[in-house]
Amino acid sequence: MRRIVFFALVLLTVTTVFVTQAVAGSVLDEIKAEGKVVCLVNTNSPGFSTPDSKGVFQGFNTDFCRMAGAAIFGDTDKADIRGIGFSDSMKTIVARKAHMASRSITNTGTRDADPGLAFVVTTFYDGQGFMVANSLGVKSANELDGATVCAEEGSTTLLNIADWFGNRKMSYKVENIGDKTARLQAFYAGKCDVLASDYTALLSDRQLAPNPSGYTILPEIISNEPLTLVSRPDQDLEAILFWGFQVMLTAEQHGITSQNVDSIVKDLDNQPKSVRRLLGEDSAVGDMAEKLQIPRSWAYNIIKQVGNYGEVFERHLGESTVFKLVRKGTPNDLSSRGGLMYAYPIR
């Protein structure tokens, strides 16, 4: 009996060591060995991730893939950005066939509890809504009793619909279509009365309509959807993604952009201490870089090559784009301006 107990304890110890090593750096070691970070995005989501004329993905979500490349390698081109459907994205992460995903995945309790996934940091606070054709004459989601709803298989959308219609004792039918192209074709062909998705996804999907001005997003937002960067569990990789995002928020707080960061670095001795900690290679970011074994200039590289959070938002979704999203007064504004984007201290 003692021998059995002894071997059981040895097995438990070995297993514990293996798990600890797997969590603390093994994925980051794999990324460095491969010379790239594989990042999953939506296959076609205007404003968030859409291939350009050269087939290179561009958009709000893709810039967080590039943030990882800039931080780990000092080169945004080291982000291997791949388009994938929603239902396959988390499966691919769990199967260890990608390192991270930046494709509007909502952080939920059951997903976060999956040992194969790490929900790292929320990059956009969203909520689910409804879009209808103007010809339907509907002005409010409260008028959707008996509607047929197109929704995405495997998403939080189906549960939110069930809750919302059920709480109001309204009847509805669902066209549960996993493929985005097929789902949009069904909706724009009139096979569904309503398209249900995150508000920002609806803004993006409307741009794919034959006539975008013929569709309206209803005013009701029926859920909270914190859209979060997801990675394979790895203490070091998670730290890089989390603090890389904090670099972008901190830079915005101090008015540091991709355009002026060089002049600020040249005059670093005359900058506030918080800026020196952000950009000085012999300061806090340098200490972090040494522990994570990434370039000491990683924070500078993120700001110079990707930009601060506000730059990324305005570049892809802001008032000068077709989406005309106003950030002021929303959860996606900085906490200093009443939003939820709260920069953790880099020190």
C-alpha positions, 0 to 999 in steps of 0.5 A, a space after each residue: 500500500 505504501 508503495 502505491 501511495 509513493 508512486 501516486 505522489 510521484 505521478 502527481 508531482 510530475 504531472 504538477 510540474 508538467 502543467 506548471 511548465 505548460 502554463 508558464 512560457 511553453 506557448 511563448 517558447 513555441 511562438 519564438 521557435 516558429 518565428 511567428 504568432 498565429 492569430 485568428 480573426 473573422 474572415 470578412 468583417 469590415 472595420 474589424 478584419 477584412 482582406 485588402 487587395 493583397 489578401 492581407 487582413 486589415 481592421 480593428 481586431 487585426 491590429 491586436 494581432 499585430 500588437 503581439 507581433 510588435 511586442 514579441 518580435 519587434 515586427 508586426 509582420 511576424 503576426 500570422 493573421 488567419 481568417 476563420 469562422 466563429 464556431 471553429 475559432 475556439 476549437 482551433 485554440 483548444 486544439 493548439 493549432 493557433 496561439 491567439 484569437 482577436 475576432 470579437 469573442 465574448 468572455 462568458 463564464 463557461 468559456 472562461 472555465 475551459 482549461 484550453 482557453 485563456 481570456 486575457 483582456 477586453 478590447 471592446 465593450 459591445 452588446 447584442 442588437 437586431 437589424 431589419 430591412 427598412 421595408 419591414 417598417 419596424 422601429 423597435 425590437 418590441 415589434 418583433 413578435 413572431 419574427 424569424 431571426 437569422 443567428 450564428 450557430 455556436 455564439 452567445 446570440 442564440 441564448 440572448 435571443 431566447 432570454 429576450 423573447 422569452 422574458 417578453 412572452 414573444 414568439 419567434 423562429 430561428 434560422 441557425 446558420 453557422 456560415 456567415 456568407 450563407 447567413 447574410 445571404 439568407 437575411 438579405 434575400 428576405 428569408 429572415 425578418 431579423 439579423 441578430 448579432 453584436 451591435 458592431 457586427 451588425 454595423 459591419 454586416 450592413 456594409 456587405 448588403 447590396 444596399 446598406 442604406 436599406 437596413 436599420 439597426 434597432 435601438 435596443 441593446 439586449 446584452 453585455 458582450 465584452 469582446 476579449 483577446 483569447 489565447 492558449 493558456 500560457 502565463 508569459 503570453 497572457 502577460 504580453 497580451 495583457 500589458 501590451 494592451 495596457 501600453 496602448 491605453 497608457 500611451 493614449 492617456 499621455 497623448 503619445 501616438 505613432 506619429 510623435 513617439 520618436 520625438 518623445 523618446 528623444 526628449 525622454 529625460 524631460 517627460 513625466 515619470 510615468 512616460 519614462 517608465 513606459 518608454 525607458 528601456 532601463 525602467 519598468 518596461 525593460 524589467 518586464 522585457 527581461 523577465 519575458 525575454 522579449 525586446 526591451 523596446 517592446 512598448 515603443 514598438 507597439 506604439 510606433 508600429 500599431 498606435 495607441 488604442 484611440 488611434 486604432 479605434 479611430 482608424 478603423 471604426 471612428 467618425 471618419 470611417 463609414 461606421 462613424 462610431 462615436 467613442 465619447 461617452 461609451 464604455 470604450 472610452 478611457 476611464 478618465 473620460 467616463 469609459 471602462 478602458 482603465 489603464 493598469 499602472 506600468 511600474 
